[in-house]
Amino acid sequence: MKKLIALLNSTILLMPLCATAVSCDKPAKSFGTNLSEIEDYSWKEEQPYFEGYKNLQSFNKPSKVENTLKLNIKNIKNYLDYNDFNTGFKTNEDALKQSPTGVPLNSHFLPNGNLKKDLHQIDKSEIFDEENSLLDWNYEDDNDAKYNVSRIPLQKTTKVAKKWVASQNENVMEMNMSTVIPSTSKQNTIVGNNKAFTRFINNYQYNDITVSWGGAINEGIILPPAANEVHKAHLNGTKILGNIFLDGYHGLKIELLRDFIKTDSEGNYLIVDKLIDMALKYNFDGWFLNNEPNGYFSDGSIVSYVTIIEIMKQFKNKVNELFKNKPSEKLLFFSYKNNGSLNNIPENEESKQLYENSDYFLTDFGQTYNDSYEYIKEKNKQPNEVFNMYNVGAWVNGKPYYDKDLLGRFDTGSLAYLNEADDSIKGNDGQIIRKYKYGDMSKNNSISVFASQWPVEIGGSEGDKLTGVDEYERDAYRLVAANKYDDMLYTGHNRKLSEKDEGVYTFTTDIDAVNKYSYGLGHIVQENTVLNDYNDVFFTHFSTGNGIKFNSLDVDNSIISLEKYPWSNTNIADVQPTYKWFITDSKGNQLDSDKISGYYDYHNPYLKGNSLSLGSGYNDKGEITPFENIGENGTYNWWIMGSNYIINKSKEVKMIVKSSQVNNIKIIYDDSSGTKIAVTSTKNLGNGWTELSANVDSKGTIAKFGLQFEGNSGLLKIGQMQVLNKGAKPKTFDNNFNSIVSDLVISRNNGIKNYRLSFDNLLKDDDLYSYYEIYADNNDKIVRVSESNKNDYFIKNIDWDLKTLYVKVINNLNSTVKWFEVEV
């Protein structure tokens, strides 16, 4: 009995000890985000009328492949688990999309990182813990980073050799501030989407710099530009900047900037090296600082401008040292502040410090050269390094002012030059219609266009209201209309530049009073061009990077058309036309733009998704309508690309065109003595397309290229153009790969699979004109699932038992097509 009692006592004594031991352990992690329970992601909002790959037109498998490879799959998971697959900073909204799909997302950062609870299941004690600080970011450790890299180097531009109008000034620069990507988080434009209409930039000839504008305090305030944005900008010769969005008006607090203003023991701001490293790794051109951290409050309420200036100084010093042997390629730093002005008064000391310590400075709304003249003169600085803001998104009386009737009438010169206002004219609503007289025009400020996506939104909204069209036609309409309104921003309401054009500054609603005015950025900004002696090869299809169908070369150089295929992927966009739109009669007089103008044509691409077309307008389906009775059956010149060939003036030029009721089409060029007609040979390519070829031997500088035609009614389209030095052969590329890896496949319970793909150096950095299309086998046929020009890519929503992928690598310049088979 004593033994039994002793045993019972020992048991009783041990039980509470065990219970205590268990209670001392951390409980099961029951807080935060359980990634395994996230619902399947629906792409319907982003691509609302795409019905899946199996509903697309199918094709026969290729009869010959260059190589058969095995897809090396590293991981197959039901969901992306951030515990073992780091993709850098992410919000909880990002996780709801990325975890169940594996899709690589556009990079964006908060300086301190994200809360652990947003991406993981955690213990209660970790509820406020953070991870993925920007200071911890490393390209090699971020599995999304490689998808955010554009491999296209910045192409060198010059000004075109001849001005369109005399008022153009080669020293006036323009910066485009467009929210091309509509939100900061959950975006995957780096790998495209199956929707045709998206925001865009196409008038790069007037853009010296673009800013990837965006940011939100709960999503990210450090925004590198998306790789697809960088590709299109660089190919067109435009620099593109990331955005540092310090906005004290919408919730910024000092605690959120902890790692942004952190220093080492010697006072070096750690953020500086990260900003430089990210720009170099992602291949973009610097940063724009939106410096308004204190919002409505006094300096230092959140962060002192002295701190910001010191960060800028350290950035500038490091960049200057890094690029001391190639200063023309150095990273830029562009700054702005709320209420920023260079008026020579003490209150503007912060603005002056920002200006002194950055490459360029942007003043706030309402500033002109009149405001900065004295200070710039005193400091003996370059006045065109100061930019004044044109607010295209201005709201008046509760709605946006620049609608389809009032867009393209603002006197942009008022921002660039010393001026004197004339307020003698008024609309019937009493609003002043201000005209300007310019002073000394030998010196100037530059111009920044804020909310430049607004004209695109006008076109999109028009498309929303259409009835009796399918969704493909609706998106075609949106694209054509949006491009028309975007052109007005640059070439005025009439969509052409004329020496007689005038602009005004007004917020009148009296449309009749302003109807006679037409003025755009192009009236004072001279066009840039990549057709110059720095670049030996020029080649384009004028693809905007989206469409409602897709045309591509086959191995026999015939064209395969994939109908009803909505796509948006500016990774494969092209150089855009210089002139929007420059059409003259044989005497050089410009034609009435209401009768004939240029448009993007998404129903008639030659290759990729669109061509350029002359017409009189467009119908509700987005089809370009013929021009009629533009003259007396005369001869007309359509100028398409501006150039500046000073040294290499012997060229081989090819253009592929399609026409209706238009005859005797020839290649023309403009040199120092005027318009010249090149001896043009023709080759029938089928389906209505004709290749024009000509040798150009010019004694003078070649200023532009175009087409001459006869006929006062009809249509004329161009789908491809190339210019090479005479006798030169374009560089060929191997476009081969020995391996393809998937570091992660997401396989969902509903049978859908998503693949992250990495090709082994398939495309080289200097290969500007190659891209690939990916097809998947399905019932002994193949269907298109994606297209890109990047060595790292992603395919989504494969909802059948996929056995084989086929990769079609195309170089349209060399007319080469290769097929590869990839066993999955």
Protein Blocks (a to p, Z undefined) as FASTA:
>chain_A
ZZmmmmmmmmmmmmmmmmmmmmmpccddfehjdfklpccddfklmmmmbgbjklpccddd
dfbdfbdcddddfbdcfbdcfklocgbjadfklmmmmmmnopacdddddfkbpafklmpc
cdfklmmgcehifklgcfklmmklmmmpcfbdcddddddfbdfbfkbcfkbccdddddfb
lbfghpakknopadfbdcddfklmlmmbdcdeeddfkloccdcddfklmmmmmmnopacd
ddddddfknopafklmmmmmgccfkopafklmmmmmmmmmnopabdcdddffnmmacehk
locfklmmmmmmmmmmmmmmmmmmmmmlpccdddddehiafbdcfklmmmmmmmmmcfbd
cddehiafklmmmmmmmnopafklpccdddfkbceehiafblfklgopacfklmmpccdd
dfkbccfkopacdddddddfkbccddddehklmmmmmmmmmmmmpghiafklmmmmmmmm
mmmmmmmmmnojnopacfkbccdddfbfblklmmmpccdfklmmccddfbdfklmbdcde
highiafbdcdddfkopacddehiacddfklgccddfbdcddddfkopacdfkloccddd
fklcfbhjbccdddfbdcfkopacddehkbgoiacdddfbdcddfklmcdcdddddddeh
iahiacddddfkbccddddddddebjhiacdddddddfbdcfbdcdddedjbdcdddfbd
cdddehiacdddfkiafbdcdfbdcddfkopacdddddehkbafklmkbccdddddeehi
acdfbdcfbfbdcdehiabdcfbdcdddddfklopacdddddZZ
